Amino acid sequence: MRYSSTMRNNDAHDLSDFLRSSPRAATRHMIESRWSRSALRAAVRSGAVTRVLPEHYAATEHAEPTVTRAYAATAWVGHGSVVLGVAAASAWELCDSPSSITVTGPPRMSRAVPPWLNLRRTEEPPPSALWHGCPVSLPALSIVTAYGHVARDRAHGLVCSAVQRRLTTPAKITAVVSTL
């Protein structure tokens, strides 16, 4: 069946509405299981949908926030990928959202990544918790991997805030430091 331009525009509008309903990025496969490829192209051309990473799309209004990028990055890197560093600390509400995100990936992974994404290769994924469906490192590791990437006065605040809020303990932070 051929789609008319009106049908493509309606499909593109429906797709845009769907992606606006959640900050999660959607894969091309998921999108094309419900909408046509031309609807996706029309939504991207109109500026309503943005390609966040290869095969991962989000509503343009959600394309920049940490949660969308983190979700897209961990899905793109694949099984076992976990958000680390400042992005993970921001997920625990210990600091502001960063402009770049660090995720773990397998040791032999060699993908070109966009400037906002840092890939840290690890043998085993670190322990994590889900944040909006996205795996983020537990508080102690989040703090330790964020510490050198925030202003010194804020770095101390990460530790104090996490301990005061009982997200972690000084002993757990020390244990993470000793393993790294």
Helices and strands as residue ranges (DSSP letters): H 5-20, E 26-27, H 28-32, H 37-46, E 49-53, E 56-59, G 60-62, H 66-77, E 83-84, H 85-91, E 101-105, E 117-121, E 128-131, E 134-137, H 139-146, G 147-149, H 152-164, H 170-179
